[in-house]
Amino acid sequence: MTSGAPDADALLLRIRELESEFRTFVHSVNNPLGVIRMAVYFLQTAPADHERRDEYFALISENIDRVEQLVRKARSVYRPDAETGSGSPPAPGSG
C-alpha cells in the first residue's frame, strides 16, 4: 500500500474498512427513516380509518426501534463501554 511503516498500512486499511462500514450503516438507517417518512406522509395527507392509522403508527414505532438498535450496535462496536462512557474505538487491525 504505502512505503511507510507497517502501522501506516494497517491504519489506512482500517480507515477504508470504517468508510465501508459507515456507508453500510448510513444505508441501514436510511431504510427505516424512509418508512417513517412515508407513514407520516400518509397520516398527514390520506384519510385513514382508526385501524389504518394504528398500522401507520405501528410502522413508525417499529422503524424507530430499528434505528435505535442500529445506533446501539454501532455504539457497541466503536465504543464497547459506551453506556458507561469509558470505551474507545477499536485499535487498527483489531476488528
C-alpha positions in Angstrom: 0.0 0.0 0.0 2.3 2.7 1.3 6.0 2.8 1.6 5.7 3.9 5.3 5.8 1.9 8.4 3.5 -1.2 8.7 1.4 0.8 11.2 0.6 3.3 8.5 -0.6 0.5 6.2 -2.7 -1.0 8.9 -4.2 2.4 9.7 -5.0 3.0 6.0 -6.7 -0.4 5.8 -8.7 0.3 8.9 -9.8 3.7 7.5 -11.0 2.0 4.4 -12.9 -0.6 6.4 -14.5 2.1 8.5 -15.6 4.0 5.4 -17.3 0.9 4.1 -18.9 0.2 7.5 -20.1 3.7 7.7 -21.7 3.6 4.2 -23.5 0.4 5.2 -24.6 1.9 8.5 -26.0 5.0 6.7 -27.9 2.9 4.2 -29.3 0.7 7.0 -30.5 3.8 8.9 -32.0 5.4 5.8 -34.3 2.5 5.1 -36.3 2.7 8.3 -36.3 6.5 8.1 -37.8 6.3 4.6 -40.6 4.0 6.0 -41.2 6.5 8.9 -41.3 9.4 6.4 -43.8 7.6 4.2 -46.1 6.6 7.2 -46.1 10.2 8.4 -46.9 11.5 4.9 -49.9 9.1 4.7 -51.0 10.1 8.2 -50.9 13.8 7.1 -52.4 13.5 3.6 -54.6 10.4 3.3 -57.9 10.0 5.1 -57.5 6.8 7.2 -59.7 4.9 9.5 -58.7 4.1 13.0 -57.3 0.7 12.0 -55.2 2.1 9.2 -53.8 4.9 11.5 -52.8 2.3 14.0 -50.9 0.4 11.3 -49.0 3.6 10.4 -48.2 4.3 14.0 -47.0 0.7 14.4 -44.8 1.1 11.4 -43.3 4.3 12.8 -42.7 2.7 16.2 -41.1 -0.5 14.7 -38.8 1.5 12.5 -37.8 3.8 15.3 -36.9 0.7 17.2 -34.8 -0.5 14.2 -32.9 2.8 14.1 -32.3 2.6 17.9 -31.0 -0.9 17.5 -28.6 0.1 14.7 -27.3 3.0 16.7 -26.8 0.8 19.8 -25.0 -1.8 17.7 -22.8 0.9 16.1 -22.1 2.3 19.6 -21.1 -1.1 21.0 -18.8 -1.8 18.0 -17.0 1.5 18.2 -17.3 2.1 21.9 -17.9 -1.1 23.8 -18.3 0.7 27.1 -20.4 3.5 25.6 -23.1 3.0 28.2 -20.6 3.9 30.9 -18.7 6.4 28.8 -15.4 4.6 29.3 -15.0 2.9 25.9 -12.8 3.8 22.9 -12.7 3.0 19.2 -11.1 -0.3 18.3 -7.4 -0.3 17.6 -6.3 -0.6 13.9 -6.2 -4.2 12.9 -8.3 -5.4 15.8 -11.5 -5.7 14.0 
